Amino acid sequence: MRPYRLFALAFGAAALVTGCGPSVPDIGGPADLVLLGGRVVTVDPEIPEGEAVAVRGGRIAAVGTTAAIEGTVGPDTEVVQLEGRLAIPGFIEGHGHFMAVGQAQRILKLGESPNWAAIVNQVAEAIASAEPGGWIDGRGWHQEKWDEAPGGAVEGLPHHLGLSEVSPENPVFLRHASGHAAFANALALELAGIDRNTPDPPGGTIVRDADGNATGALRETAQRLVGQARNRALAERTEEEVRAEMELELELAAEESLRKGVTSFQDAGSSFATIDFFREMAEAGRLPIRLYVMVRGQSNEEMDARLPDYLMTNHADGFLTVRSIKRQVDGALGAHGAWLLEPYDDMPSSDGLVLEEVPDIEETARIALEHGFQLNTHAIGDRGNREVLDLYERAFRDAGVDGAERRFRIEHAQHLHPDDIPRFAELGVIAAMQAVHATSDGPWVPEKLGDERAESGAYVWRSLLDSGAVVANGTDAPVEDVDPIPSYHATVTRELADGSRFYPKEALTREEALFSYTMANAFAAFEEDVKGSLTPGKYADIVVLTRDILAVPEDEIRDATPALTIVGGEIVYRAPE
């Protein structure tokens, strides 16, 4: 698939499309909604630009000049004057965790805390208004971003003593920004049954001090021990309470996404039970954002038996699609969990962690191919990516199928060996990446990988794209903010917070970056026929931005915000004046 090139050529060749002509386009009746007097960039090489767009029946009806589209206005048409602003296809979040975005609005937000002491203070403030015994949850800390190392640190991570001192009667569970590590206080460790004699679980590490005592830091699968204790407490809620919380979290996640111009969200892993909830909400017309959901957390046996009941394509007027499975071979680079071909530069004793065994994932690939499902596997380290590419190749060969037609994905694909870069295009495997991770992680990636490995294989979007691979984009929310604009800016600049650039030769052009956030994500979900561009007949999912991200100076891109977000022809978010 090389539509990137087609779009770029068409974009460069035409400043304004007048293909609709001076006459009024025949759209079958008056428009329901028109946007007039702006710059409409369609991400469709056949009609790359216009001044206005008409919507009818929830679909794009026509794109053209303001004079032509004005002719579709009827007595009941809603008219929006763009006043020169940019209208583009609604952003598609290519990899995030939908319900977790909602959950993140209800717990302590630790991402802006400058150091561990500030986080302890946040917890102390929360406890002041909490019931004794109630769990205190938070997410977003990242030790590499603190302005000072915590006292008594072990492997760069704090010890629980200071935290436990301010929270003797409340269990505290604070998840790392990546979701691949967590921190617990003494009471949470006790409830989880973690002491000096507790062995490390497969695929996880209980960080210990020099005396062998747990520090409170838990890598990868070790955090599940505390998670299970927390779940036991949550199990005491009534069914009504559980349902109310789920509905609230869905509402909060949708509001947060739509406010930032995201009209479709690719959810990287939900259980059958959560998918049942999504289906019920979608069929009731209560799902305000389009979801593409990957099945996650079910055994191969369960999936083999139940997948046919969950295959949904553009269900409930296009608001729910389920046709993929999520697996995970390794952890995160920041938590030393990414599976590497060679040990970490800053931790020579480790080459990462294997979270789910390769043969088990390979059996999932067989099941996916048998049932017509896509397989999307989390792989961050170069060893993890190679193992997944190898198992995909074997699965395609054994099933006698063309991999390009099945569109299997590797989620993240953050660090690749140069030899494996061309294999994505050769196998038809999609690289579902998150550009904002590169600029977020950039300051410490060379420390973990060394300059040579980082330069040749870390976040290599340009190399993948030039090799012919499809590169999708996203944020991994709530690991990062679901806002597409910082990720778009990272895609085209690779600029770090200090103004330096993280191996800038791997940047994409602005047009390629927009494609990665629209049509590439639609293609990665088999939805390119109904979304991803402002093509007549597709869903009228549109975002209007306050700044033209395709034209303003680079340092102004991050100032762009959605003025309007439109889903199915309905304005679902309007920025305050």
C-alpha positions, 0 to 999 in steps of 0.5 A, spaced: 500 500 500 503 506 497 497 511 498 502 516 502 505 517 495 499 518 491 496 523 497 503 527 497 503 528 490 496 530 489 497 535 495 503 538 492 499 539 485 493 542 487 492 548 492 484 547 491 479 542 488 474 545 483 472 538 481 465 539 483 465 545 478 461 552 479 454 548 479 451 545 485 453 538 486 447 533 486 447 530 493 440 527 493 437 533 497 439 539 501 445 538 506 444 536 513 450 540 515 455 544 511 462 547 513 464 553 508 469 558 507 475 554 510 481 549 507 478 542 507 484 537 506 481 530 505 487 525 505 484 523 498 488 523 492 482 524 487 480 530 491 485 533 495 483 540 497 477 544 497 474 550 501 467 547 503 464 540 505 457 538 505 454 532 509 447 528 508 445 522 512 451 522 516 456 521 510 460 526 506 456 528 500 461 533 497 467 537 497 468 543 493 468 551 493 464 555 497 460 557 492 458 550 489 457 547 496 452 553 498 448 551 493 446 545 497 444 549 503 436 548 505 431 551 510 434 546 515 441 545 514 446 547 519 451 552 516 458 553 520 463 558 517 470 556 518 473 563 517 479 560 514 480 554 519 482 547 517 478 541 516 481 534 516 478 527 517 477 526 524 483 523 528 483 516 529 487 513 535 491 508 532 492 504 539 490 506 546 486 503 552 479 506 552 476 504 558 483 506 562 482 513 559 476 514 563 479 511 569 485 515 569 480 521 569 478 519 576 485 517 580 491 521 581 495 524 575 502 523 577 505 525 570 506 532 572 509 531 578 517 533 578 519 528 583 518 522 588 517 527 594 511 530 590 508 524 589 508 522 596 505 529 597 499 527 592 498 521 596 498 524 603 493 529 600 488 524 597 488 520 604 486 526 608 479 525 605 479 518 604 476 512 608 481 508 612 482 502 608 480 505 601 485 504 596 489 510 593 490 509 585 494 513 581 498 513 574 503 516 570 510 517 574 516 516 570 523 515 574 526 518 568 523 524 568 524 526 575 528 532 576 532 528 582 533 521 584 529 519 590 533 518 597 534 510 598 533 508 590 534 501 588 535 500 581 533 508 580 526 506 583 524 509 590 523 505 596 516 504 599 518 507 606 516 514 605 510 513 602 508 507 607 509 512 612 504 517 610 499 511 608 499 506 614 491 505 613 490 505 606 493 501 600 496 505 595 497 502 588 501 507 583 502 505 576 508 507 571 506 511 565 507 505 561 503 501 565 509 496 565 511 497 572 507 499 579 509 502 586 505 499 592 506 501 599 507 497 605 499 495 606 498 494 599 504 489 599 501 485 605 495 485 602 498 482 596 502 477 600 508 479 598 514 479 603 522 477 602 520 470 601 515 471 595 518 469 588 518 473 582 513 471 578 514 469 570 515 475 566 516 480 572 520 482 578 519 484 585 525 489 586 528 488 592 533 492 597 540 489 599 537 486 605 532 482 600 526 486 602 521 488 597 522 496 595 515 496 593 517 497 585 514 491 581 516 490 574 511 487 569 507 481 571 509 482 578 504 488 579 498 483 578 500 480 585 497 487 588 492 488 582 489 481 584 489 484 592 485 490 589 480 486 585 478 482 591 476 489 594 473 491 588 469 485 588 465 487 594 461 492 590 454 491 587 452 490 580 449 496 580 455 500 582 460 496 577 455 498 572 455 505 574 462 506 574 463 503 567 458 507 564 462 513 567 468 511 565 466 510 558 463 517 558 469 520 561 473 517 555 469 519 550 469 526 552 476 526 553 477 523 546 472 527 542 475 534 546 481 533 542 479 531 535 479 523 536 473 521 532 475 513 532 479 509 537 482 503 536 482 500 543 488 495 544 485 490 548 478 488 552 475 482 555 469 479 552 465 481 558 467 489 556 466 488 549 459 485 551 458 492 555 460 496 548 455 492 544 450 494 549 452 501 549 453 501 541 446 498 540 442 503 545 446 509 541 450 511 547 457 510 544 459 517 542 465 515 539 467 509 534 471 503 537 475 498 534 476 493 539 482 488 540 480 481 544 484 481 550 485 477 556 482 470 553 485 463 553 486 460 546 481 455 548 476 461 549 477 464 543 477 458 539 470 457 541 467 464 542 470 468 536 465 467 531 460 470 536 464 477 537 466 478 529 463 485 528 464 490 522 461 497 523 456 494 527 451 499 530 451 504 524 459 504 524 460 505 532 463 498 534 468 493 530 471 487 533 475 483 528 482 483 532 486 479 537 491 483 542 497 479 545 504 481 548 510 478 547 515 483 552 514 489 556 516 496 556 523 499 554 523 504 560 522 499 565 527 494 562 522 490 560 523 490 552 526 484 550 532 485 546 537 481 542 543 484 546 543 486 554 541 493 556 547 498 556 545 501 563 543 494 566 548 489 563 544 483 567 538 483 563 536 483 556 528 484 558 522 480 559 518 475 556 511 476 558 507 471 553 510 465 550 512 465 543 508 458 542 502 460 545 502 467 541 503 462 535 497 458 536 493 465 537 495 466 530 493 460 527 486 461 531 486 468 528 487 466 521 482 460 522 476 465 524 478 471 520 481 475 525 487 480 525 492 479 530 496 485 533 502 483 538 505 488 542 513 488 541 517 493 543 524 490 543 528 488 537 528 481 540 521 481 541 519 484 534 524 479 531 520 473 534 513 476 532 515 477 525 518 470 525 512 467 528 507 471 523 511 468 517 510 461 520 503 462 521 502 465 514 506 459 511 503 454 514 496 457 513 497 458 505 495 465 506 498 472 503 500 476 510 498 482 506 491 480 506 490 479 513 494 485 515 497 483 522 500 488 526 505 489 531 503 494 536 509 499 538 515 496 534 519 501 538 526 498 537 528 494 531 534 491 528 536 494 521 535 487 518 528 486 520 525 493 518 524 491 510 520 485 513 514 489 515 513 490 508 515 484 505 510 480 510 505 485 509 505 487 517 503 493 519 507 497 524 502 501 529 507 506 532 506 512 537 510 517 535 509 521 541 513 515 545 519 517 541 520 524 544 517 522 551 522 517 551 528 520 547 532 523 553 533 516 556 533 511 550 540 512 548 542 510 555 538 504 555 540 502 548 547 505 547 547 511 541 549 506 535 543 501 537 538 507 538 540 511 532 539 505 527 533 502 530 529 506 535 522 509 532 524 508 525 518 511 522 521 514 516 525 507 514 519 503 515 515 508 510 520 508 505 521 500 505 513 500 503 510 498 510 504 501 513 505 506 519 500 507 523 500 513 529 497 514 536 498 515 543 497 509 547 493 513 552 493 513 557 500 512 557 500 519 553 495 524 553 490 522 547 491 528 544 493 527 537 497 534 536 503 532 540 504 526 537 503 529 530 508 534 532 513 529 534 512 525 527 514 531 523 519 534 528 522 529 533 523 535 537 525 533 545 523 538 551 530 541 550 529 543 543 534 538 541 531 533 535 531 525 536 535 522 530 531 527 526 532 523 519 526 518 521 521 524 521 515 524 516 513 530 512 506 533 515 502 530 509 505 523 511 504 524 518 496 526 517 496 520 513 498 516 519 493 519 523 487 518 518 487 513 512 493 509 515 489 507 521 483 506 517 487 501 513 490 498 519 483 496 521 480 494 515 476 501 515 479 505 509 472 504 505 468 508 510 473 512 514 480 516 514 478 521 508 473 526 507 471 522 501 463 522 499 460 516 501 464 515 507 462 517 515 462 524 516 467 524 521 471 531 521 475 535 526 476 543 525 482 545 528 484 552 530 491 552 526 493 549 520 498 544 522 500 543 515 502 550 514 504 554 520 511 554 522 513 548 526 513 551 533 506 553 532 503 546 531 502 544 538 498 550 539 493 547 534 486 545 538 480 542 535 474 548 534 469 542 532 469 535 532 464 532 528 462 524 528 457 522 523 455 529 521 453 531 528 457 536 532 459 533 538 464 538 541 464 545 540 470 549 543 468 555 548 469 561 545 
